[in-house]
Amino acid sequence: MALTDIAVRNAKCPADKKFIKIYDAHKLYLFVFSTGSKRWRFLYHFNGKPQTYLIGPYPEISLAEARLRRDDAKRQLANGIDPNQEKRDEKQGHTNIRTFEAVAREWHKSNRKWSKDHAKRILTSLETHLFPTLGQSDITKLNTRDLLAPVKVVEARDNIDTAGRLQSRITNIMRFAVHNAYINYNPALDMKGAISSQKAEHHPALPFNGVTDLLEKMTSYRGQPLTILAIRLALLIFIRSSELRFARWPEIDFKRALWTLPDKREEIAGVRFSTRGAKMCTPHLIPLSKQAAGILEQIREISGEFELVFTGAHNPYKPMSENTINKALRKMGFDTRSDICGHGFRTMACSAMIESGLWSKDAVERQMSHRERNNVRAAYIYLAEHLDERKQMMQWWADYLDANREGYVTPYEFAHPEG
């Protein structure tokens, strides 16, 4: 079992022992002494002999940081380097070359504004795409062609978005090197224009006249009860996939008919990105229509005894799969690449609310949890909330969907039945 922050914080040595070891994954362990002190260590083998790598004390070094240092040591071993010897060489000043990897890790560590998940994704991309080629190169000797080589490899696989992000990260790493006087000029600046651009891909969404067909297929779909309810709720409240999948029951206030998405959630061990809350990193309010609240009451009968709202099919302590809704849509006969996908519910709802002519743009944008680019305007919208209008708007959207069960009606016609 991998350790948790709580387990590490509460670990104590029994009175009848001088120390104990508690193990994390991949041979990382915590030495807990009878004196109360705790120290991280990593067990490894080099040239067939067991070795212990001293990482450092807790809590100065957190569990997450200890894992990163263990992984660094493992990468050194994979390259035939003894991490203990490397540490001794660094202390004695034997390492004269400042490598691209060393500077990149220094740059990565210097960025304090990233979320834990985002920082991890960036480091993984560096380790996967850049370090194998550039990692051990002397940063003072790298030129534009050298820096561009691994980016071009990714571009050749038609992964344009990743190539663009790598180019940006290389530029930032080399700029960091200039700022710290490691190099005098940033050769990555000359990479500009070397990667072909790619148009943004939009999530497919049905046109208004396809709503009735969608509702009919959702009604006749025979899948897992929780999956059916998840699809129905996703259409009603149109929040993002991770915002829905990682939902916890304490976020929902049934009395006020209000769901509050937090900016961050407690991590679920072994589940990637499970700390994600509202995408804009500020709490987001979701007024619940009568229909949405009714669906949540049904879901509570299924998963109410657990913390997660949408429990996994095989483990109630893990969330529903990220592919669940799109897989169900495909079984209904939709192509999730061209017809409709779960994220496309957002487009449908947004378009309908604007087309109705009933609701202010600010209220729609606030409910969609879009980021306002104008800082002054953003502050106004955030403070205003438009919550009363949004409550009416969410109920209107639910009623509009119900109206389309009997046959197609446009958003404007439903909003203005008198003519």
FENWOHU-V766943 format. One line per field, one symbol per residue. psi: psi as a letter, one per 30 degrees, with the letter a starting at -180 (. if undefined). burial: + if it has 16 or more other C-alpha atoms within 10 Angstrom, else -. A space follows every 50 residues. Layout:
psi: ???
burial: ???
This chain:
psi: kllleeeeefkkklfglellkkkalhgklkjjlffflkkklkklkkhgkk lkjjellkgejleeeeeeeeeeeeeeefggkjeeeeeeeeeggfjfkjle eeeeeeeeffjffkleeeeeeeeeeeeefeeeefegkkffgkaeeeefef eeeeefggieeeeeeeeeeeeeeeeeeefggelfkjfffgfkffkklkkk kkkkkkleggeeeeeeeeefkiakeeeeeeeeeeeefhlleeeeegkkef fkjeefhkkjklfklkkjkgjkgffkbkeggkkkkjkkleeeeeeeeeef fegfflekeillffjfgllkkfgeeeeeeeffgkjfffdkleffeeeeee eeeefegfkleeeeeeefhkkkfjeeeeeeeeeeeheeeeeeeeeeeeee eeeffflkkleeeefiff.
burial: --+----+--+++-----+++-++---+++++++---+++++-+------ --+-++++---++--++-++--++-------+++--------------++ ++++--++-------------+---++-+++-+++-++++-+----++-+ ++-++----++-++-++-+++++++++-----+--++++-+---+----- --++++-+--++-++-++-------+++++++++++++++-++++++++- -+-----++++++++-------+++++++----++++++-+++-++--++ --++--++++++---+-+++---++++++--+-+-+--++++++++++++ -+++-+-----+++-++++-----------+---++---++-++++++++ +--++--+++++-++----
